[in-house]
């Protein structure tokens, strides 16, 4: 069935509502992570910080085969509203003393439901000529929200956890309110029947089809390694900063996470100017540099050097992941559809996050010194990117042989 769009103006009331809701929701998502980490550390359970991230990521993996159809069966604005209500419930529960792992898991469920709806609604609101710009506006608001969220979360958590939770709850509440003006758009597939077994089979078929495509497989592995690396790195910063920089607050690692976000923006701009789908292999240069830069962290004891290192991590990461995302969207559109490709990508990336964070959690529970963890992480990342580059080069050479 042909997909229909409303072809709204880019700055229509509905689009402004979507952007405001996404900005506030993403800001609260990142601020509450810092607050939750602060709670766990105050309880003397710093070694369980990786498990906190796992509790958020697990719903993305478990619900991956189902959230896309759920978003298509209902008006996507209402799905976004429901997702933000779940996030708000989790934040209120954490502020009232509910186990932070349980509360953060509930926020993860809300985020997993929210994700496909926030992108899917853009395709219903705008025609092809405006859709790319609309996605760019969405990504821009998200990047700014991530940056402000980690900075505000770190600052508020150091001054008052009560104020931090008040700010987070306020943001989620405003995000819920911002969802209300989003126009009611008819469900894309209201007659679909919820058959879990059939949905799992269809998802598995999509997964196999993408991994059989050399370009799609390259992108899935590459972006999964990147996000597994990024998620683990931001947790490691909370253990690395007190040892390397002798600073024990929550704001400093949060600020360094913000520097990485700024670097990703620069890396994305570099990729846009230097890399196209035709020469997407150039992105591997950024990927190969990530490991050595992270390895070098173990020798840094100065804040200025740490800022430079985090900026380089962001630049290399942005130059690596942005072209791979574009190539995967193109290959997904040609095969199983961009929506299913996004679902498979989310599943693959969150599996990688679980594995990477789980490995760091094991190292932390074994009382491995943080410098050794950083060095091992850098070497592991370099080996993974090197193997990916070797396989990619071998595949290209095979294609070029007569």
N, C-alpha and C positions, 0 to 999 in steps of 0.2 A: 504494500500500500504506500502511495506517495506521501511523503511527509509534508504537512502544510505548516506555514508560519504566518504570524500576524503582520510581519514586516513593519514593526514599530519603529519610531524614531529612536536613535541611539540614546538620547537623553530624555526619553519618555519617563513618565512618573513610575511606571513599572520597572524600568531598568534602574532608575535611581534607587528604588526600594530594594532590588536584588543586590546592588552594589553595597548599599549601607548595611543590609543584613549580613552579607558575606564578610565585610570589613569587621563589623563588631563581633561576629561569631569567631572569625579567625584570630582576632586580637585576644579574645577571652581564652580560646584554646591554648594559645602559647603562654599567656600569663598564668593560667592555672597549673600548667606543668611546673613552672618555677615554684609556685606556692606549694604544690604537692611534694616536690623534692625537699623543700624547706621543712615540711612537716615530718617526713621520713627521717631526715637528718637530725631534727630536734629529738626524735624518739630514740636516737642512738642506733638506727638501722640503716646507715649509709650504704651498707653492702647490698641492701634490697632495692636500691634505686633502679637498677636495670629491670627488676621485676615490675616496677611501676610502669615503665614504658611498655613492657610486654602486655600488661593488662589492658592498655589502650589499643594496641595493635591487633590483639587476638580477634576482636569482633570483625575487623576488616577481612581477616582470612576466613573466619567461620561463615560470615554472611555474604562473601563475594559472589557466590552463584545466584543469590536471591535478591539483592538490593536493587539491581537494575530493573528487574521485572516489577518489583514493588513500586519503584518510581514511575514506571510506565502505566501501572494500573490505576494510579491516583493523580489528581492535579499536583503538579510538581511544586507549586508554591505551598501547598498544604503539607507536602512531604518535608519541605525545608522547615516549615513551622513545627512539625512534630519532632524533627531531629533537634532543633534548637531547644524545644521544651525538655527533651531528654537530657541535653547538656546542662540546662538550667537546674534540673532536678539533681543531677550529679554534683554540681557545684554547691547547691544548698546543703545537700547531704554531707559533703566533705566539711563544710563550714560548721555543721552541727556536731561533728565528731565521729561520723560514720567512717569506718575503715577506709583510708585513702585509696587503697587498691580496688576496693569494691566500687567506690564512687567514681574513680577515674575510668574503670571499666564501663560504667554506665555512660559516661561522656563519650567513650569510644564507640559504643553502640549508636549513639546519636550522630556521631561524625560519620560512621559507615553508611547510615541511611541518608544523611544529608549530601554526601559527595556526588552521587550520580544525578541527583535532582538539580543541584545548582548548575551543573554543566548542561544537562538535558533541557532545562527550561530556556536556555539561550537559543537553541535550535528551533524552539516553538515561537519565540518572540521575534526572531530576525531572519531575513532571507540570506542567501549565500553572499551577497555583496557586503553585508554588514556583520556577518557572523564572526569573521576573523578579528575585526576591530572590537567587537563585543567581548570576545575571549581575551583579547589583550587588556581591555579595561578591567575584566575580572581578575586576571593574573596580577595586574598592577596594584589593585586594591589589596589583594592577598599578601603580596610582598611587603607593602607598607605596614599592613596589620601584623605580620609576623615580626617585623623589626620592632615596632612599637610595643607589641605584646611581651616579648622577652625583656625589653628594657624596663617597662613598667612593672612587670612581674618581679624582676630582680630588685628594683628599688623599693616597691611596696613590701615585699617579703622581708627585707632587712629592717624596715621601719615598723611595720605592724602587720602581722598575718591577718588580723581582723579587717584592716583596711584593704588588704590584698583581696580577700574573699568578697568584701563589699563591692570593690571595683569590678571583679569578675562577674558577680551576680548581676550587677547593674548592666554590664555589657551584654550578657546573655538575655536579660530582660528586654533591653532596647532592641536586640536582634529579633526577638520574638515579635515585638511591636512593629518593627520594620517589615516583617513578613506579611503583615495584614494588608498593606496596600498593593502587594504583588497581585496582578490580575489573575482571575480564575481562568485557567486554560484547560480545556477538556483533556482528560487522560489520553495518552497516545494509544494505549492498548487496554481498554477497560474490560474487555471480554476474556482476557487471558485467565486461565485456570491455574491455581497454585498446585502444581504437582512436583514436590521436592525431588523425587527420583528422576523424573524427566528433565527437570532443570539442571540437576547435577550432570546428567549425561550430555546435555547440550553444552554446558560450560566446559566439560572435559573435552568435547569435540572441538570447541573453539580454541582451547588451550593447545591441543595437539596440532591443529591447523596452523596456528601462528608459529609454533616452535619448529615446524617443518620448513617454514620460509627462512632462508639464510639471513636476510636483512632483519626480519622481525625478531628472529632468535637473538641476533647480535644486539638489537635494541633492548629486548627484555632482560637479557643477562646484564648488559651494561647499566641500565637505569636501576636495576635491582641492587647491584653491587654498590652503586652510588648512594642510594637512599639507605641501604643497610649501614654504609660507612657514615653517612651524615647523622643518622639517628644515634649511633653508638658514640660518635665523637662528642655530641653535645652532652651526653651523660658523663663521658670521661672527663670533660672539662671541670665538672664539679669536684672530681677527685684530684685532678692534675693541678688546678690553680693553687690550692692550699700548700701543696708540696713544692711546686716549682716557683711560684711567685710569692709565697708566704702570705696570701690574702685569704681570709676565711669567710668572707661575706657571700651572699647569693648574687649580688649585682655584678661582680666582676665576670664570672663565667657567663652570665646572661648577656653582658655587654659584648663579650667575645663572640657569642652566638650571633649577635646583631651584626658584628663586623663580617662574619661569614655571609650573612644575607646580603649585605652591601656588595661583597665580592661577587656573589652570584649574579647580581644585576649587571656588573661590569663584564663578567664572563659571558652572559647572554648577549650583550651588545657586541662583544668581540666575535662571538659565533655568528651573529647575524651579518657581520661585515666580511667574514673570512671563510665561512663554511656554508655549503649548499648541500642539497640532497645528493647531488652528483659526486661530491667529494666528502661525504660524511665521515670517511675514515680519518680525516684530519682531527676529528673530535678525540681520537685516541690519545693524541699528544697531551691534552688536558688530563685525561684519565691516568696516564702513566706518570704524570708529575704529582698526583695526589699522594701516593704512598711515600715518596721521599720527603715531601713537605711535612706530612704528619710524623714521620720518623724523626725529623729534625726537632720536633717539639721537646723531645727528651733532653735536648742540650740547651734549651732556652730557660733563662732565669730572669728575664727583663720584660716588663710590660710592653715596651715599644716593639721589641722583637716578636712578642706574642701577637700583637695586633697585625704586624706585617705578615706573619705566618698564617693567621686566620683569614686575612684578606686574600692571600695567595690560594688558600684552600677554596675559598668561594669563587675566585676567578677561574681556577682550573675546573672546579665542579660545574660552574655555569657553562663554560665552553664545551664541556663534555656532554652534559645531560640534555641541553636544549636541542641540539641537532638530532640526537637520538629520539627524543620525544616526537619531533616533526616527522622523522623517517618512519617511526612506528605508526603514527596516525595515518600516513599515506598508505603504508602496506596494509594496515587494518581496514581502511576504507575500501581498498581494492579487493579484499578477501571476505572477512567475516563482518565488516561494518565497524565504524569508529567506536560505537557504543560498547560492543562486545570486546573490542581491542582494549578500551579503557578498563573494562572490568578485569580482563586477564592481566593487564599491566599492574593494576592495583593489587591483585592477588599475588603476583610474582614478587612485587616490591615488598609487600608486607611479610611474605615468607622470609625474604632476605633479612628484613629488620628483626624478625623473631630469632633467626639463626645468629646474626651478628651480635645483637644485644645479649642473647643467651650465652654466647661464647665469652663475652666480656663479664657477664654475671658470674660464670664459673671461675674466671680468673680472679675476680674480686673476692668471691667467697673463699678461694684458696689462699687469700692474703698475698697475692702476687704484687710486688711493688708497682706503683702506677707508671713509673718510667719504663719498666719492663713491658707492661701492658701496651703502652704507647708505641714502643719500638716494635713489638710483635705485631701490633695492629697495622703499623705502617708497612712492614715487610709482607704481611699477608695481603694487604691491598695491592701492593706492587706486584706480587705474584699473580693475583687474580686478574689484574689489568694486563699484565704481560701475557698470560695464557689467552685472554680474550683477543689481544692484538695478534698473537701468533696464529690462532685459529682463523681470524679474519683474513690475515695475509695468505694463509694456506688456501682458504676458500677462493680468494680472488685469483691466485696463481692457477688453481685448478680450472677456473672458468676461462682463463686466457689461453690455456693449452689447446692446440687444434684437436 
